[in-house]
Amino acid sequence: MAELEGLEFGKSDFVLLDEVIMEQFMENLKLRFEKGRIYTFIGEVVVSVNPYKNMDIYGTEAIEAYRGRELYENPPHLYAVADAAYKAMKRRAKDTCIVISGESGAGKTEASKYIMQYIAAITNPSQRAEVESVKNVLLKSTCVLEAFGNAKTNRNDNSSRFGKYMDINFNFNGEPTGGHINNYLLEKSRVIQQQGGERNFHSFYQVLRGGSNDLLGSLHLEKDPAIYSYTREGAASTTSSNDSSNHKAVLSALKVIGFTAKEIDSIYKILGTILHLGNLEFESDGESVQVVGAQLVNHIAELTRTDPDDVSKTLLYRTVATGGGEVIDKGHSEQEASYGKDAFAKALYERLFGWIVSRINTVIEVKGYNPVLHGKNTVIGVLDIYGFEIFDNNSFEQFCINYCNEKLQQLFIELILRQEQDEYQREGITWQHIEYFNNQIIVDLVEQPHKGIISILDEACLSVGKVTDIICLESMDTKLGQHPHYTSRKLCPTDKSMEFHRDFRIRHYAGDVTYSVEGFLDKNKDPLFQDFKRLMYNSEDPVLKEMWPEGKLRITEVTKRPLTAATLFKNSIIALVDKLACKEPYYVRCIKPNEMKSPVLFDDARCHHQVAYLGLLENVRVRRAGFAYRQPYARFLQRYKMTCEYTWPNHLMATDQEAVKAIIDHHGFQSDVAYGHTKLFVRTPRSLFTLEQERAALIPILVLFLQKVWRGALARMRCRRMRAVYTIMGRYKRFKVKAHFWEVERSSTASPSSCTAGPSPWWWARQVIKNIPPSDMPEVRAKVAGSGGPTGRTHGLGLRPRLGERLPQQRQRFPPDQHTLCAHLQRAEEQRPVQQHPVLWFVRKMNRFNKSTDRALLITDQTCLQAGAS
């Protein structure tokens, strides 16, 4: 690989560094970024630096250059790791996954889009319609999910505010047959509030700036986002994308995916409802609370297809059940009504996003799959999830996001660092242990039962009485005060970067993050009054009704307390990590070069920090000291046995390990491998590439050999069948000839004059035939077989006049159409008198052109005369 790019671009694989130290790593990373080489390998891990500009390295030519090639044949690229994951899935029928990680703004979303485009480009070469349909839906779903799940932040113009894991299913031919999307923790708090300089979700600005006048009129909206409370903060923000053109792309994508016109209409009505909710205001007259302006309530009722009175009542009152079973309406205060309105807006958008994802899943799910008929169904997973975040004000969402990144980092450590070193020890391979930071202690701090932060939050949410965020913080200080990765202002009074009764700090693997506990309990409980759920369930809009199934419950029905938001998120992330752990992982580690989004600025300190917390240097050390490839002996032998004469087609050695050793010795790789107890370890990719090349060259030869053998077997079977056919035909023809003479003999014997006529016709026939040369017999047989038998209405097949009678006297016995033939025979007789016992046949002669002519044949003891009608 070193010779694929010049030395002026640095080392294309960090494993090739002269010395594995941070200084050389950073120098090589910076050099490649400045030279426009944004991708670098660490073995099978791709390090990607966000270029903050469009690069001409993703076209059709690049796709063809990486299609079907080994990971180390071409310069580093996202296409290389995507092709490696696809080949591993197709060759070994093993599920694979591509984990894209890095902090916000490092380019994870763009990387996932390029990977999806590559997989779509290299599959379905036969252009089958059903496969193309699946590919189109998978690609278009990315556009839709970005519109409804991404937003502009201070770090990134297109930041994913949700986690996405997509499984792509493939059949045994390697063609995509469907997929499934899992979404994690949509940042719904962004719907009602954004930090300075940030925007709400793209979907709001796209419909306001890109929607047609008719659409906006039907939604009672205007084009200016500054009019609406929920989009006012981001109205003046500029982004690198065009909201109007993106709106058209999203509409087109929704139609391609399969959303109906009514469903699309419902989606935009819900967006309009949320915008109108943001502008609702409440006022109090001292006794009750009223909505300021009834027009907005009417708009909301129209868009949700509900009754305006029900909408107003739901906004201002809460239905509660007393201990005696009585149901009463409890009026809200201004603060409670505003809180309920915002909670309803957040829940509406969250339900809308979840419904869109589930609707896409129903379209792309694998249908009619039967493993017995269709073979093994394999999967490639692509994970694009929010990156590690450190903001000026970090709340509950950042806490969950950073916990998710801790779990993914733990998975990386488990699979790349710890398991690899454990495997060397287990297999008896000589190995020098490499130290690395294990973040299990941080994961336990967050998720450990009864002791972790999530458990403390849940306990506070379930406690009876008024439990505030400050009380929850005090409980965390008491239970976690001795933990080395947790602190607060109370535990560290001299640290003025934190506030008393508000902040706590966690020392994450990626750095220290200070969280504000304000709002933690409310966001964790995720409360929404049941009245809103019943209102939406009773809507005449089927889409809204489907989103709120729990609304059918009456207020008096006792329901189980729902799980908190943190617990639900923890359970989903644990399930995600388990799903990734059972697949063969490939990693894309994204790095953000600067905070200014500049294509030329490389912030050394910023990048140094990311390289350190991503564990890239430890990854290089493990990869450099370890082996690039390992495989059980039986599987290695099965794949490469054709490359050695001693193992093909089957070896005669005592064990598979000895057979594998014979293959390695045959190719001269002894110094590049190590033999474990159950596996072979290959140190460099070059050796594996050589084996793959030779195998690829031999496969066509083996295929031709198998084709030759099979075609020979088919030809022999066809030959045997043809010989049988010709034998049957020959025997049948001989039988027909014999049957003809037998019939003549029977007819002559049955004639009334047979007793006085002398020798039988059979005898006379044999007298004639025996004089015919053997070389002419096939022609005689053919003529006899094709003649169709004698014609005429005489008794039997021949006519034998009595002794002394002349032929002219017998003319009246012949049919009129044969008188001419008899006349010819009479003239022939006068020239050459018949002596005795003449025999006469009327026959049909066939020439070589398959033309027939009637003939009269007279056979005597001395001669054979024939005469034609012409």
C-alpha positions, -999 to 999 in steps of 0.1 A, spaced: 0 0 0 29 24 6 37 26 -31 1 35 -40 6 71 -29 38 92 -31 58 100 0 47 136 -3 13 125 10 26 109 41 19 73 52 -15 59 40 -16 35 69 -6 46 104 7 11 110 36 20 86 48 49 108 85 47 117 77 51 154 43 49 170 43 81 190 17 109 192 40 134 175 45 113 143 8 103 143 -3 140 143 23 150 118 12 124 94 -25 132 99 -19 169 94 2 164 62 -24 142 46 -52 167 54 -32 196 39 -26 175 8 -63 167 4 -59 131 16 -87 130 42 -87 92 47 -60 71 64 -60 34 74 -52 18 107 -54 -17 94 -91 -21 86 -101 11 105 -106 42 84 -97 76 100 -117 103 83 -110 141 87 -139 164 77 -126 184 47 -154 211 50 -156 212 12 -168 191 -17 -142 167 -30 -142 149 -64 -134 115 -50 -169 99 -49 -179 95 -86 -186 65 -107 -149 61 -116 -140 58 -79 -167 33 -73 -154 11 -101 -118 15 -88 -128 0 -54 -154 -25 -65 -143 -60 -57 -108 -50 -47 -91 -59 -15 -90 -34 13 -52 -27 9 -51 -26 -29 -62 10 -33 -55 42 -13 -76 47 19 -113 55 12 -147 50 26 -155 29 -4 -126 5 6 -142 -3 40 -177 -5 25 -165 -30 -1 -146 -50 26 -177 -53 47 -197 -63 16 -172 -89 5 -169 -104 40 -207 -107 41 -209 -123 7 -179 -146 9 -184 -160 43 -222 -154 47 -214 -135 79 -233 -104 92 -211 -73 92 -216 -38 105 -199 -4 98 -197 17 130 -192 55 123 -182 74 153 -168 108 162 -179 140 178 -206 163 164 -195 180 132 -168 154 123 -187 142 92 -204 110 103 -237 117 85 -219 124 52 -198 92 56 -229 71 61 -245 86 30 -214 78 8 -213 42 22 -250 37 14 -245 51 -21 -215 27 -27 -235 -4 -16 -264 7 -38 -240 12 -68 -222 -22 -66 -254 -44 -61 -280 -56 -86 -259 -56 -118 -288 -73 -136 -311 -43 -128 -339 -63 -114 -369 -41 -108 -377 -53 -73 -341 -49 -61 -339 -14 -76 -370 -5 -58 -355 -15 -24 -323 4 -32 -342 36 -41 -362 34 -8 -331 29 12 -314 59 -4 -344 82 -3 -351 74 34 -318 91 42 -331 123 27 -364 122 47 -348 113 80 -323 141 77 -351 166 71 -371 155 102 -342 144 124 -313 168 117 -308 204 126 -282 232 124 -261 235 156 -232 258 164 -209 229 154 -225 215 124 -250 227 97 -265 192 94 -262 177 128 -280 144 135 -303 150 165 -312 114 167 -293 81 165 -299 59 134 -289 22 129 -299 7 96 -298 -30 88 -296 -38 51 -307 -74 42 -291 -93 13 -300 -125 -3 -275 -153 -12 -267 -134 -45 -256 -104 -25 -286 -83 -37 -304 -60 -12 -339 -74 -4 -349 -50 23 -339 -34 55 -349 -20 89 -342 13 106 -339 18 144 -339 54 157 -326 64 192 -335 94 214 -347 122 191 -337 155 207 -374 166 210 -365 195 234 -351 213 203 -387 217 190 -395 243 217 -361 258 224 -327 261 208 -294 276 219 -283 309 204 -273 307 167 -289 272 163 -321 262 144 -350 239 150 -353 208 129 -349 213 91 -384 203 84 -400 235 98 -378 258 77 -382 237 46 -420 239 47 -420 276 55 -395 286 29 -401 259 3 -438 252 6 -462 264 -21 -486 292 -15 -515 267 -16 -498 244 9 -490 273 33 -525 286 29 -541 253 38 -519 252 69 -526 289 78 -488 296 77 -467 324 63 -432 321 48 -413 340 75 -399 316 102 -394 347 125 -432 349 130 -433 316 149 -420 312 184 -405 278 179 -385 288 147 -377 324 156 -342 317 171 -330 301 138 -348 324 114 -317 345 108 -292 316 108 -276 307 75 -268 272 64 -249 256 36 -281 240 22 -311 255 5 -344 249 24 -366 255 -7 -348 229 -29 -345 205 0 -383 207 6 -389 196 -30 -364 168 -26 -382 156 5 -416 157 -12 -402 136 -41 -385 112 -16 -418 107 3 -436 98 -29 -408 74 -40 -408 56 -7 -446 50 -9 -463 77 13 -498 84 0 -509 119 -8 -532 119 24 -503 107 45 -480 135 32 -508 160 38 -511 148 74 -474 151 80 -474 188 70 -506 195 90 -488 182 121 -459 205 114 -484 234 111 -501 224 143 -468 225 162 -459 259 148 -494 273 159 -490 257 193 -458 277 198 -477 309 193 -504 301 218 -505 324 248 -525 322 280 -538 349 303 -555 348 337 -583 369 351 -575 358 386 -599 329 387 -594 310 355 -570 309 326 -580 316 290 -563 313 256 -554 346 240 -570 346 206 -594 319 196 -583 319 159 -552 298 167 -573 272 185 -596 270 154 -565 265 132 -552 237 155 -586 220 156 -589 222 118 -554 208 112 -558 180 137 -595 173 126 -608 177 162 -634 198 178 -623 234 188 -640 231 221 -622 199 229 -589 215 219 -595 245 242 -606 224 271 -575 201 267 -552 231 268 -568 247 299 -580 218 320 -567 184 332 -591 155 338 -583 137 370 -599 108 389 -605 110 426 -600 82 451 -638 75 450 -638 71 413 -652 105 405 -639 123 375 -633 161 377 -618 188 355 -589 207 372 -580 240 357 -544 249 348 -524 279 359 -507 300 332 -475 282 339 -491 247 338 -510 255 306 -478 268 289 -459 237 302 -486 214 289 -487 231 255 -449 227 251 -450 191 262 -477 184 237 -457 200 209 -426 179 217 -447 147 219 -464 155 186 -431 159 168 -416 128 185 -446 107 175 -445 120 140 -409 111 136 -414 76 150 -444 71 127 -423 82 97 -396 57 106 -421 28 111 -438 37 79 -405 35 60 -398 1 77 -431 -13 65 -420 -5 29 -385 -18 31 -390 -48 53 -381 -82 37 -413 -97 24 -420 -134 16 -386 -146 28 -381 -183 33 -346 -195 44 -353 -229 28 -362 -215 -6 -341 -184 -7 -309 -193 13 -293 -175 42 -303 -139 47 -272 -118 56 -270 -83 69 -248 -52 67 -255 -27 95 -246 10 92 -246 30 125 -248 68 123 -253 81 157 -248 115 174 -212 122 184 -197 132 217 -209 167 227 -196 194 250 -217 226 249 -217 257 270 -249 244 286 -251 206 287 -285 192 298 -302 158 299 -299 152 261 -261 157 262 -259 134 292 -277 106 272 -257 113 240 -224 111 258 -234 79 276 -242 64 242 -207 73 230 -192 57 261 -210 25 252 -198 26 216 -162 33 228 -165 4 251 -176 -18 222 -145 -6 202 -122 -14 231 -139 -48 235 -136 -58 199 -105 -41 187 -82 -39 217 -92 -63 245 -106 -93 225 -77 -92 201 -51 -94 229 -71 -120 247 -73 -141 216 -35 -141 212 -31 -153 247 -58 -179 243 -42 -192 210 -7 -194 225 7 -167 203 37 -148 217 25 -113 225 36 -82 244 6 -68 262 -3 -32 253 -19 -9 279 -51 10 270 -78 29 289 -109 9 296 -139 31 301 -160 4 318 -157 24 350 -175 54 333 -202 32 319 -209 17 353 -211 52 368 -240 59 345 -259 26 341 -250 4 372 -282 -8 389 -291 9 422 -259 30 421 -256 46 387 -268 81 378 -298 67 358 -310 47 388 -307 78 410 -328 98 385 -354 71 383 -357 68 420 -362 106 423 -389 105 396 -408 77 413 -405 92 448 -437 104 465 -438 141 473 -421 171 457 -386 160 446 -367 188 428 -336 187 406 -316 201 436 -327 172 458 -317 148 431 -283 164 428 -277 161 465 -286 124 463 -260 119 435 -234 138 456 -241 115 485 -240 82 466 -213 90 440 -190 114 460 -162 88 461 -163 79 425 -131 91 407 -150 102 376 -177 122 393 -176 156 410 -197 187 418 -193 221 433 -204 207 467 -177 180 465 -151 205 451 -159 239 465 -129 256 451 -138 248 415 -156 280 404 -164 267 369 -194 249 385 -224 264 403 -237 253 437 -270 233 436 -269 232 398 -238 215 382 -221 182 383 -192 170 362 -183 136 347 -148 128 335 -156 111 302 -132 92 280 -134 122 257 -129 148 283 -146 165 313 -182 176 307 -202 198 331 -239 192 332 -267 214 345 -292 194 365 -320 219 358 -348 201 340 -333 166 344 -363 152 363 -389 167 340 -371 154 309 -366 120 325 -403 117 335 -413 130 301 -448 139 314 -477 145 291 -513 149 303 -535 121 293 -561 146 279 -538 153 249 -535 116 242 -573 111 242 -577 142 221 -554 129 194 -569 94 195 -603 108 189 -591 127 158 -607 120 125 -572 120 109 -562 82 107 -525 91 109 -529 110 142 -552 83 155 -525 56 147 -498 76 166 -517 77 199 -531 42 206 -530 47 244 -555 74 240 -583 48 240 -579 42 277 -604 59 300 -592 81 328 -604 56 354 -584 27 339 -553 19 360 -522 17 339 -487 6 347 -463 35 353 -442 39 321 -405 36 320 -385 68 323 -368 83 292 -333 75 306 -342 39 312 -358 35 278 -327 50 262 -303 28 283 -322 -4 273 -322 6 236 -284 13 236 -276 -19 254 -297 -38 228 -278 -19 200 -244 -28 214 -254 -64 217 -266 -63 181 -233 -48 169 -212 -72 190 -226 -103 171 -215 -89 138 -180 -85 122 -173 -48 128 -156 -22 105 -149 12 118 -149 48 105 -134 71 131 -143 107 122 -122 137 133 -132 174 133 -101 194 122 -113 228 135 -142 247 151 -144 273 123 -156 248 96 -125 259 75 -112 236 47 -76 247 54 -73 251 92 -59 222 112 -62 228 149 -35 206 164 -47 208 200 -83 200 189 -73 170 168 -48 158 194 -76 156 219 -98 136 195 -70 112 186 -63 106 223 -99 99 234 -107 78 204 -78 55 213 -63 57 178 -27 55 190 -34 24 210 -52 9 180 -21 15 159 1 -2 185 -22 -32 188 -24 -35 150 13 -31 144 22 -57 170 -6 -81 160 -18 -99 129 -40 -85 102 -59 -117 96 -68 -148 115 -89 -178 105 -97 -213 118 -76 -239 101 -106 -257 85 -120 -225 70 -86 -214 58 -80 -248 42 -114 -248 26 -108 -214 9 -72 -218 -2 -66 -256 -7 -68 -252 -45 -36 -231 -44 -14 -261 -34 -10 -295 -51 -7 -313 -18 -41 -302 -5 -62 -303 -37 -88 -317 -39 -83 -333 -5 -52 -337 17 -39 -369 31 -22 -353 62 -30 -361 98 -46 -327 107 -59 -296 90 -31 -276 107 -5 -297 88 -24 -291 55 -25 -254 62 13 -254 69 18 -271 36 -1 -243 18 20 -216 37 53 -234 29 43 -238 -7 39 -200 -10 69 -191 11 50 -172 38 66 -190 68 80 -158 83 47 -139 81 24 -163 100 20 -178 134 2 -210 143 -23 -209 171 -41 -238 188 -71 -235 165 -63 -207 141 -38 -194 116 -25 -158 121 -13 -139 91 7 -107 100 5 -86 68 -24 -81 44 1 -86 15 3 -123 21 -35 -126 22 -37 -106 -10 -13 -129 -27 -34 -159 -17 -66 -142 -29 -50 -133 -62 -39 -169 -68 -73 -182 -57 -90 -158 -80 -68 -170 -109 -76 -206 -102 -113 -203 -98 -120 -199 -136 -98 -229 -143 -117 -250 -118 -150 -238 -131 -140 -247 -167 -128 -281 -156 -162 -288 -138 -180 -274 -169 -160 -297 -191 -167 -328 -170 -204 -320 -168 -207 -312 -205 -190 -345 -214 -214 -363 -191 -243 -346 -208 -229 -353 -243 -225 -390 -235 -260 -392 -222 -273 -376 -254 -252 -400 -275 -266 -430 -257 -301 -418 -262 -295 -412 -300 -279 -446 -304 -309 -462 -288 -332 -442 -311 -313 -452 -342 -313 -489 -331 -350 -488 -326 -356 -471 -359 -334 -497 -378 -351 -526 -362 -385 -511 -369 -377 -506 -406 -365 -542 -409 -396 -554 -393 -417 -534 -417 -399 -549 -447 -403 -584 -434 -439 -577 -425 -445 -566 -461 -433 -599 -475 -452 -619 -449 -484 -601 -460 -477 -609 -496 -471 -645 -488 -503 -647 -468 -523 -631 -495 -509 -653 -522 -515 -684 -501 -551 -674 -495 -558 -670 -533 -583 -695 -548 -558 -705 -575 -530 -711 -551 -534 -748 -552 -527 -749 -589 -506 -719 -594 -472 -735 -588 -445 -719 -566 -457 -692 -541 -451 -655 -546 -427 -655 -517 -406 -680 -536 -407 -658 -568 -399 -627 -548 -368 -643 -532 -357 -654 -567 -357 -618 -578 -342 -603 -546 -313 -627 -544 -299 -614 -576 -298 -578 -563 -263 -568 -552 -259 -562 -514 -248 -526 -521 -283 -519 -536 -303 -534 -509 -306 -503 -487 -322 -485 -516 -346 -513 -522 -356 -514 -486 -361 -476 -486 -383 -478 -516 -403 -507 -503 -408 -489 -469 -418 -457 -486 -441 -471 -512 -470 -474 -489 -478 -509 -501 -494 -521 -534 -525 -504 -547 -555 -517 -566 -586 -536 -560 -575 -571 -569 -579 -600 -546 -547 -600 -524 -516 -582 -534 -508 -600 -566 -527 -614 -597 -518 -648 -610 -537 -657 -642 -545 -694 -648 -522 -714 -670 -527 -707 -707 -547 -675 -702 -533 -643 -718 -531 -609 -700 -552 -590 -726 -581 -613 -719 -580 -603 -681 -580 -565 -686 -616 -563 -675 -605 -575 -641 -584 -543 -635 -596 -509 -624 -600 -484 -652 -571 -462 -640 -548 -492 -644 -558 -502 -680 -530 -481 -694 -504 -500 -673 -518 -533 -686 -515 -521 -722 -479 -513 -717 -473 -548 -702 -491 -563 -733 -467 -547 -757 -438 -558 -735 -452 -593 -735 -455 -594 -773 -419 -584 -776 -408 -610 -750 -435 -636 -745 -443 -648 -710 -437 -685 -706 -456 -695 -675 -470 -685 -642 -468 -647 -644 -473 -626 -613 -485 -590 -615 -483 -561 -589 -494 -525 -591 -469 -505 -571 -460 -469 -564 -424 -460 -571 -407 -432 -551 -377 -415 -566 -349 -397 -547 -368 -365 -548 -397 -381 -529 -419 -380 -560 -443 -410 -566 -452 -427 -599 -476 -456 -604 -460 -488 -619 -471 -522 -630 -447 -549 -622 -448 -584 -640 -425 -611 -627 -421 -644 -645 -397 -673 -642 -374 -656 -668 -378 -619 -666 -392 -589 -646 -411 -563 -667 -424 -529 -655 -445 -503 -672 -455 -468 -663 -486 -449 -669 -468 -420 -687 
